[in-house]
Amino acid sequence: MSFHKIFAVALLGAFLAACGGNTIPDPEPTDTTYGGNSGADTSGAGTDGMGDLEAYGGNNEEMLGNVIYFEFDSSEIRSQDQDLVAAHAIQLNENSFNSVRLEGHADERGSREYNIGLGERRAQAIRQALMIQGVSASQIQTVSFGEERPEALGSSESDYAQNRRVEITYTN
């Protein structure tokens, strides 16, 4: 029986040696960005190949601001951002085929769990404001990244202020 084991190991070794020399090297990474100002952003593209969550680059959406900032430890929409939220509500109401993803963020202060919750409360505050203005709930998705995707790295108050936000991304 020992002879059969030695023969099997030798056969397997010969097979692996024959296969090992035919590896194909990985291609060099290529730059897949294209010139022009298409407005397309696929950073949030889905993996199902159906275009789910690919950013929509219509002209009206590009003219709107897509970031709403918040005060420290707050999920209340600032008065200066009320008009921006209203403009997005008008855009969504006029184009019922559009939808948005509201991405809530927080600065690094506080625990990870608390910041996930705070980012969610911020996204839900924008969602609620849009729905009050007539936007269908089916047009809105929310996600919280908490402190995991900072816009600004650093520990100054201006860095923290840039990280306390909700980003509005139009999706198909």
N, C-alpha and C positions, 0 to 999 in steps of 0.2 A: 504494500500500500504506500510505502514511503516513496517508491519509484514513481507512482502516479502524481504525488504531490510535487516532487522535484520536476517532473515533466510539465505539469500545469504552470508552475512558477516560471520555468524557462520559456514556455510558450507565451505566457503573459508578458514577460520581460521583452521578448523579441517583438511582440506586437506593439508594445508601448514605445520601444526604440524606433520602430519603423514610422510610427505616427508622430513622434516628437520632432522630427526634422522638417515637417511640412506646415509649420505654423505660419499664419499670415500676420504680418505686423499691423498694429493699429494705425489707421491713417492719422495724419496730422490734423489737429483741430482746425476748422476753417471758420472764418468770420461769416456768420449767417445774417448779419444786419444788411439792410439794403438802403440805398440812398433814397432821397425823396422824403416827403412829409406825409406819409400815409396815416399817421395817427394810430396805427395798430400796435397793440401791446399784448404779447402772448405770455407774459410772466405768470398769469394765473390760468393758463389754458388747461382744460381738462385732459384726461388721459383716455377717454373713450372714443376719440376720433370723430365725434359728432359735432364739434364746434362748441361744446358746452363750456361756458365760462371764458370764451375768448373775448377780449376787450373789444368793444364796439367803438369805432372811430368816426361817428357822424359829426358833421360840422358844428351843430348846435352844442353838443356835449363838449367839444374842444374849447368853446368860448367860455364855458362855465368853469368856475374854480372847482376842484375836486377834493379839496381837503378842508375839513372843519376842525378848528382847534378848540381845546377845552382848558379851563382853569385847573389848578392843582387839585387833585382828589375830587373832581366834580364830573358829573355827567349831564350837567345843565347846558343847553345850547346858549352860547353868548348872543347878546342882542345884535351885535354886528354881523353875525352869521345867519340870522333869521331870513334875510332876503336871499341868500345863496340857497338855503334849503327850499324856500318857496320857488326859486327859479328851477331847481331840479324837479320839484313836484309838477310844475307846469310842463316841463319837458317830458316827464313820464306820462302825464295825463294826455298829452297831445299825441304820444307815440306808445300806444298800449302794447306793442310788440317788443319794446325795450324793457330791460330789467336792470337792476343794479345790485351790486354786492357792496355792503357796508362793512369795512374792515376797521374794527376798533383797536386802538393802540394806547399804551400807557408808557410813562417814563419808568426808569429802573427803580425808583423808590418804592418800597413796599415789597411784600412777598410775591413770589411768582403767581401763586394762586389768587391773591388779592388783585393783582394787575390783570389777570385773565378776566376776572369778574368785572373789573372796572372798564376794561375795553369792551366787554359785552354790554354793560349798561350804557356806554356811550353810543355804541352802534344801535342799540334798541331805542335810545332817545331820538336819534335821527330817523329811524324807522317809524316810530310813533308820529313824529312831526310830519313825515311824508304821507302817512295814512290819514291823518287828520285833514290834510289838504287834498284828499281824494285818490291817492295812489293805491292801487290794488296790492294787497298783501302778497299775492302771487308774483309780483314784479320785484320783490325785495328779498334778498338773502343777507344774513348777517353772519359775521365770523369775528372772533376776538383773537388777536395775536399777543395781547398783553404787552410785555416789555421785550418780546422776542425779535421784533423787526424794527429797531430804532431807525429813525430818519437821520438823526444827528448823534454822533458818538462824542461823548464828553460828559462832564459833570457840572457844567455851568447851568444857570437858570435858563438861558436862551436855548441850550441844547435840550433841556427837559421840556421846555415849551413846545419845541418842534415835534417832540415825541408823543405829546398828549393830543391825539387826533383821531378822526375817523376819515378814512379815504373812501371816496365814492367812485366805484369802477362800473362803467356801463358794460353789460354782457349781452350776448345773444341768447 
